Amino acid sequence: MRAVIQRVSEASVTIAGQEVARIGRGLLILLGIENADSAEDAQWLAGKLARLRIFSDAEGKMNADLKEAGGRALVVSQFTLHAATKKGNRPSFIRAARPEVAVPLYELFLKLLETELGTAVASGEFGADMQVSLVNDGPVTICFNTKVRE
């Protein structure tokens, strides 16, 4: 799994002109799932993101996690995180998992993250054409790859 997370002061997802999810302060998580991903990857990533200390503590230092900051998470599926761009100018998405593999892992990740955070997680709609709006706070943007655990 690959994830690009952004610390946001607000974020939302709109599908076909209808807003389907909105959060205030928190994390926008763009999640890409590939064929080689497993439940173990989902578990590691959910735990890592829930404990990621990128919010300001009482002293203004980047030392608080999402729960401590009173924030929420918004997860958006994004197969394009697995784009291969080595050859030519048209990206290949051959490594991105097909829906029959990706949807169960996406749903598992949402449940695991909710369990880790102890609160509901907002999400987009898997496979939909989504418009994502955000106000990046900081800006703080971090990339994760479960295959190299970074």
C-alpha positions in Angstrom: 0.0 0.0 0.0 1.0 3.5 -0.6 -0.4 6.5 1.2 0.1 10.2 0.8 -1.1 11.9 3.9 -1.7 15.6 4.3 -2.3 17.4 7.6 -5.3 19.6 6.9 -7.4 22.3 8.5 -10.3 21.0 6.4 -10.9 18.6 3.5 -13.9 17.3 1.6 -14.9 14.9 -1.2 -17.6 15.7 -3.8 -19.0 13.1 -6.3 -21.3 14.2 -9.1 -21.8 17.6 -7.5 -22.8 16.1 -4.1 -20.5 16.4 -1.1 -20.1 12.9 0.4 -17.5 13.6 3.1 -16.1 16.5 5.0 -13.7 16.9 7.9 -12.2 19.8 9.8 -8.7 19.5 11.3 -7.1 16.1 10.6 -5.6 13.9 8.0 -6.5 13.5 4.4 -5.2 10.0 3.4 -4.8 9.2 -0.3 -4.6 5.4 -0.4 -3.3 3.3 -3.2 -3.6 -0.5 -3.1 -1.5 -2.9 -5.3 -1.8 -6.6 -6.1 0.9 -7.6 -3.6 -0.9 -5.9 -0.7 -2.3 -7.9 2.2 -4.2 -7.5 5.5 -0.8 -7.2 7.2 -0.1 -4.0 5.1 -3.4 -2.5 6.1 -2.8 -3.2 9.8 0.7 -1.7 9.7 -0.4 1.4 7.9 -3.5 2.0 10.0 -1.4 1.7 13.2 1.3 3.9 11.8 -1.1 6.7 10.7 -3.1 6.6 14.0 0.1 7.1 16.0 1.8 9.6 13.6 2.8 12.6 15.7 2.5 15.5 13.3 0.1 17.8 15.2 1.2 20.6 17.6 1.2 19.8 21.3 0.6 22.4 24.1 4.1 23.7 23.6 3.6 24.2 19.8 5.9 21.3 18.9 5.0 18.6 16.3 4.4 16.0 19.0 0.7 15.0 19.1 -1.1 12.3 17.1 -4.5 12.7 15.4 -6.5 11.5 18.5 -4.6 13.8 20.8 -5.2 16.7 18.4 -8.9 16.0 18.3 -8.8 15.6 14.6 -10.5 13.3 12.1 -9.4 11.2 9.1 -10.7 11.3 5.5 -9.6 8.4 3.3 -9.7 8.5 -0.5 -8.8 5.6 -2.7 -6.3 6.6 -5.4 -4.9 3.8 -7.7 -2.8 6.4 -9.4 -0.3 6.2 -6.5 1.0 3.1 -8.2 1.7 4.7 -11.6 4.8 3.4 -13.4 6.4 6.2 -15.3 9.7 4.8 -16.4 8.8 4.3 -20.0 7.3 6.9 -22.3 4.9 9.6 -21.2 1.7 7.6 -20.5 1.6 6.1 -16.9 1.0 2.4 -16.5 -1.2 1.3 -13.7 -0.5 -2.4 -14.0 0.6 -2.8 -10.4 -2.6 -1.2 -9.0 -5.0 -3.8 -7.6 -8.2 -4.6 -9.5 -11.4 -3.9 -7.5 -12.0 -7.5 -6.5 -8.7 -7.3 -4.5 -8.6 -3.6 -3.7 -12.1 -3.1 -2.3 -11.9 -5.6 0.5 -8.5 -4.2 1.5 -9.7 -0.6 1.3 -12.7 -1.5 3.5 -10.4 -3.4 5.9 -8.1 -0.4 6.2 -11.1 1.9 7.0 -12.2 -0.5 9.8 -8.7 -0.9 11.2 -8.1 2.9 11.2 -11.5 3.4 12.9 -10.5 0.9 15.6 -7.1 2.5 16.1 -8.6 6.0 16.4 -11.7 5.0 18.3 -13.8 7.2 16.0 -15.6 7.1 12.6 -13.4 7.7 9.6 -14.8 9.7 6.6 -14.2 8.3 3.1 -14.7 8.9 -0.5 -16.3 6.2 -2.7 -14.0 3.5 -4.1 -13.6 3.8 -7.9 -15.7 7.0 -8.2 -14.7 10.1 -10.1 -14.1 12.4 -7.0 -13.2 16.0 -6.5 -11.1 16.4 -3.4 -10.7 19.8 -1.8 -8.3 20.5 1.0 -6.5 23.2 3.0 -3.1 21.8 3.7 -2.0 22.8 7.2 1.7 23.6 7.4 2.0 22.4 4.7 2.7 18.9 6.0 2.6 16.1 3.4 4.2 12.6 4.1 4.4 9.5 1.9 4.2 5.9 3.1 5.0 2.6 1.4 4.2 -0.6 3.3 6.6 -2.6 1.2 9.6 -0.7 2.6 7.9 0.3 5.9 8.5 4.0 5.3 
